[in-house]
Amino acid sequence: MGFDLIAKKPSSEQYSDYRFNVWGWRLPWNYICHFAHDELLKNKKPVIIDESICKGGGYNDGTTVSSEQAKKIAEIIFKHDKDGTLDELEDSNRNDRLEANKINKELEKKMDKLKQEVEKETGKSGLAPINYPKKFRVKYDELSNQRDWRSYYGFNKESMLSFAEFMKQSGGFEIW
């Protein structure tokens, strides 16, 4: 599962599509919406993409980014490469993921301990959490809700530059 970006009028076959897995799409798309919409709006400048495109980009429903919009977004990405913004974002993401991984490792230890408690009380091994007795299921859900999802989402400078080149050459694209 992921996000497939289908070029409308690619300059060559090489730029006919671009793919992100589900974990690799969110941060790049949030970055685009931030710099192509939110920051411009805050600074009272014309936005490149409107709120409906930002929202639509979070779904596989064919939201369209025009050729002009795609080229302007690519310009922002290339500018951010030159001024160091992409490096800063990549470093920040790396640090966030390391912190989140530490939190999640501790959480996994607690979940393993809970699993052992369930096995001891029920005499059954390998129960899926959905089948835990209620008091254990409640505890499992509490632990599960503490998961730090930042560990799953990456932001990679080279991927952003490749994506920018796709946008520049795509003739616009649809998000599926």
C-alpha positions as CSV (number, residue, x, y, z in Angstrom):
1,M,0.0,0.0,0.0
2,G,1.2,3.5,-0.8
3,F,0.7,6.5,-2.9
4,D,1.2,6.4,-6.7
5,L,1.7,9.7,-8.4
6,I,0.7,9.5,-12.1
7,A,2.1,12.2,-14.4
8,K,-0.3,14.0,-16.6
9,K,2.1,15.0,-19.4
10,P,5.5,13.7,-18.6
11,S,8.6,15.0,-20.4
12,S,9.7,11.4,-20.8
13,E,8.7,7.8,-19.8
14,Q,11.2,8.1,-16.9
15,Y,8.8,10.7,-15.3
16,S,5.5,8.9,-15.9
17,D,5.0,7.9,-12.3
18,Y,6.5,8.2,-8.8
19,R,5.7,6.0,-5.8
20,F,5.8,6.4,-2.1
21,N,5.1,3.7,0.4
22,V,2.5,4.6,3.0
23,W,5.1,5.5,5.6
24,G,7.2,7.6,3.2
25,W,4.4,9.9,1.9
26,R,3.1,11.7,5.0
27,L,6.1,13.9,5.9
28,P,7.0,14.9,2.3
29,W,3.3,15.8,1.7
30,N,3.1,17.7,5.0
31,Y,6.2,19.6,4.0
32,I,4.7,20.5,0.6
33,C,1.5,21.7,2.2
34,H,3.4,23.7,4.8
35,F,5.6,25.5,2.3
36,A,3.2,25.7,-0.7
37,H,0.2,26.7,1.3
38,D,0.5,27.5,5.1
39,E,3.6,29.6,5.0
40,L,2.5,31.6,2.0
41,L,-0.9,32.2,3.5
42,K,0.6,33.3,6.8
43,N,2.9,35.8,4.9
44,K,-0.1,37.0,2.8
45,K,1.3,35.7,-0.4
46,P,-0.6,33.7,-3.1
47,V,-0.7,30.0,-2.2
48,I,0.5,27.5,-4.7
49,I,-1.9,24.8,-3.7
50,D,-5.2,25.2,-1.9
51,E,-6.4,23.5,1.2
52,S,-8.5,21.0,-0.7
53,I,-5.4,19.7,-2.5
54,C,-3.5,19.5,0.8
55,K,-6.4,17.4,2.2
56,G,-6.8,15.4,-0.9
57,G,-3.1,14.5,-1.0
58,G,-3.7,12.4,2.1
59,Y,-5.9,10.0,0.2
60,N,-5.6,7.8,-2.9
61,D,-8.5,9.5,-4.7
62,G,-6.9,11.1,-7.7
63,T,-6.3,14.6,-6.3
64,T,-4.6,16.6,-9.1
65,V,-1.6,18.9,-8.9
66,S,-1.3,21.0,-12.0
67,S,1.9,21.3,-14.1
68,E,2.3,24.9,-12.9
69,Q,1.8,24.0,-9.3
70,A,4.2,21.0,-9.5
71,K,6.9,23.2,-11.0
72,K,6.5,25.8,-8.3
73,I,6.6,23.2,-5.6
74,A,9.8,21.7,-7.2
75,E,11.3,25.2,-7.1
76,I,10.7,25.4,-3.4
77,I,12.3,22.0,-2.8
78,F,15.4,22.9,-4.9
79,K,15.7,26.3,-3.1
80,H,15.4,24.4,0.3
81,D,18.2,22.1,-0.9
82,K,20.5,25.1,-1.5
83,D,19.7,27.0,1.7
84,G,20.0,23.9,3.9
85,T,16.4,23.5,4.9
86,L,16.2,20.0,3.6
87,D,19.3,19.0,5.6
88,E,17.8,20.5,8.7
89,L,14.5,18.7,8.2
90,E,16.3,15.4,7.5
91,D,18.4,15.8,10.7
92,S,15.4,16.7,12.7
93,N,13.5,13.7,11.5
94,R,16.4,11.4,12.2
95,N,16.5,12.7,15.8
96,D,12.7,12.4,16.2
97,R,12.9,8.8,15.0
98,L,15.7,7.9,17.3
99,E,13.8,9.3,20.3
100,A,10.6,7.6,19.2
101,N,12.4,4.2,18.8
102,K,13.7,4.5,22.4
103,I,10.2,5.2,23.6
104,N,8.7,2.3,21.6
105,K,11.4,-0.2,22.7
106,E,10.4,0.5,26.3
107,L,6.8,0.2,25.4
108,E,7.5,-3.2,23.7
109,K,9.1,-4.5,27.0
110,K,5.9,-3.5,28.8
111,M,3.8,-5.2,26.2
112,D,5.9,-8.4,26.4
113,K,5.5,-8.4,30.2
114,L,1.7,-8.1,29.7
115,K,1.7,-10.9,27.3
116,Q,3.5,-13.1,29.8
117,E,0.9,-12.2,32.4
118,V,-1.9,-13.1,30.0
119,E,-0.3,-16.5,29.3
120,K,0.2,-17.2,33.0
121,E,-3.4,-16.3,33.9
122,T,-5.1,-18.0,30.9
123,G,-2.7,-20.9,30.3
124,K,-2.7,-20.1,26.6
125,S,0.2,-18.8,24.6
126,G,0.1,-16.8,21.4
127,L,-3.2,-15.1,22.1
128,A,-3.8,-12.1,19.9
129,P,-4.5,-9.0,22.0
130,I,-8.0,-8.8,20.7
131,N,-8.6,-12.1,22.5
132,Y,-7.1,-11.0,25.8
133,P,-9.4,-11.1,28.9
134,K,-11.0,-7.7,29.3
135,K,-8.7,-6.4,32.1
136,F,-5.6,-7.3,30.1
137,R,-7.1,-5.9,26.9
138,V,-7.7,-2.6,28.5
139,K,-4.1,-2.5,29.7
140,Y,-2.9,-3.5,26.2
141,D,-5.0,-0.7,24.6
142,E,-3.5,1.8,27.1
143,L,0.0,0.7,26.2
144,S,-0.7,0.6,22.5
145,N,-2.0,4.2,22.6
146,Q,1.4,5.3,23.9
147,R,3.2,4.2,20.7
148,D,5.2,7.0,19.2
149,W,4.4,6.9,15.5
150,R,7.2,9.3,14.6
151,S,9.5,6.2,14.4
152,Y,7.6,5.0,11.3
153,Y,7.7,8.2,9.2
154,G,10.8,9.2,7.3
155,F,12.0,12.3,5.6
156,N,14.9,11.9,3.2
157,K,16.6,14.7,1.3
158,E,17.6,12.6,-1.7
159,S,14.1,11.3,-2.0
160,M,12.7,14.9,-1.9
161,L,15.1,16.0,-4.6
162,S,14.1,13.0,-6.8
163,F,10.5,13.8,-6.1
164,A,11.1,17.5,-7.1
165,E,12.6,16.4,-10.4
166,F,9.6,14.2,-11.0
167,M,7.3,17.2,-10.3
168,K,9.3,19.4,-12.6
169,Q,9.1,16.9,-15.4
170,S,5.6,15.5,-14.8
171,G,3.3,18.0,-16.5
172,G,1.2,17.8,-13.4
173,F,0.1,14.6,-11.6
174,E,-2.7,12.8,-9.9
175,I,-2.3,11.2,-6.4
176,W,-3.6,7.6,-6.3
